């Protein structure tokens, strides 16, 4: 059972590394081309395949940023909750 956990953890680490490299490439593309649209969350997760114009407006950029902030804050709250529970 321990080997399966190690294999799964290795895959999760692989996906995390790939995501970090992908975000790095997007940041470099944004700087190189001067277009913030590369960092639009809807574009990053591929929703443009289903809704081609979803990332073309300023409202989309605002909603995208809002969703990213909410996700980060959600993970932060989960992380802090676990640390607080350990202290109690």
C-alpha positions as CSV (number, residue, x, y, z in Angstrom):
1,X,0.0,0.0,0.0
2,X,2.9,2.4,0.8
3,X,4.3,2.0,-2.8
4,X,0.9,3.0,-4.3
5,X,0.9,6.1,-2.2
6,X,4.5,6.9,-3.3
7,X,3.5,6.4,-6.9
8,X,0.4,8.6,-6.6
9,X,2.5,11.3,-4.8
10,X,5.1,11.2,-7.6
11,X,2.3,11.7,-10.2
12,X,0.9,14.6,-8.2
13,X,4.4,16.2,-7.9
14,X,4.8,15.7,-11.7
15,X,1.5,17.5,-12.3
16,X,2.5,20.3,-10.0
17,X,5.8,20.8,-11.6
18,X,4.2,20.7,-15.1
19,X,1.7,23.4,-13.9
20,X,4.5,25.6,-12.6
21,X,6.4,25.3,-15.8
22,X,3.2,26.1,-17.8
23,X,2.6,29.2,-15.6
24,X,6.2,30.3,-16.1
25,X,5.8,30.0,-19.8
26,X,2.6,32.0,-19.7
27,X,4.3,34.7,-17.6
28,X,7.2,34.9,-20.0
29,X,4.7,35.1,-23.0
30,X,2.8,37.9,-21.3
31,X,6.0,39.9,-20.8
32,X,7.4,39.1,-24.2
33,X,4.1,40.0,-26.1
34,X,2.8,42.6,-23.7
35,X,-0.6,40.9,-23.6
36,X,-2.1,40.1,-20.2
37,X,-4.6,37.8,-21.9
38,X,-2.1,35.0,-21.6
39,X,-2.8,35.0,-17.8
40,X,-6.6,34.9,-18.2
41,X,-7.7,31.9,-16.1
42,X,-10.4,30.9,-18.6
43,X,-7.7,30.7,-21.3
44,X,-5.3,28.8,-19.0
45,X,-7.8,26.0,-18.3
46,X,-8.9,25.8,-21.9
47,X,-12.5,27.1,-21.7
48,X,-11.8,28.9,-25.0
49,X,-12.3,25.6,-26.7
50,X,-16.0,25.6,-25.6
51,X,-16.6,29.4,-25.5
52,X,-14.2,30.9,-28.1
53,X,-14.7,34.6,-27.0
54,X,-14.8,34.0,-23.2
55,X,-11.4,35.6,-22.6
56,X,-11.7,38.6,-25.0
57,X,-13.3,41.3,-22.7
58,X,-12.1,43.3,-19.8
59,X,-14.9,41.9,-17.7
60,X,-13.6,38.5,-18.4
61,X,-10.2,39.5,-17.1
62,X,-11.7,40.9,-13.9
63,X,-13.8,37.7,-13.4
64,X,-10.8,35.6,-14.2
65,X,-8.7,37.4,-11.6
66,X,-11.5,37.2,-9.1
67,X,-11.8,33.5,-9.5
68,X,-8.0,33.0,-9.1
69,X,-8.0,35.1,-5.9
70,X,-10.9,33.1,-4.5
71,X,-9.2,29.8,-5.3
72,X,-5.9,30.9,-3.7
73,X,-7.8,32.2,-0.6
74,X,-9.7,29.0,-0.4
75,X,-6.5,26.9,-0.3
76,X,-5.0,29.4,2.2
77,X,-8.0,29.0,4.5
78,X,-7.8,25.2,4.2
79,X,-4.1,25.3,5.0
80,X,-4.5,27.7,8.0
81,X,-7.4,25.7,9.3
82,X,-5.3,22.5,9.4
83,X,-2.5,24.4,11.2
84,X,-4.9,25.9,13.7
85,X,-6.4,22.4,14.4
86,X,-2.9,21.0,15.1
87,X,-2.2,23.7,17.6
88,X,-5.5,23.2,19.5
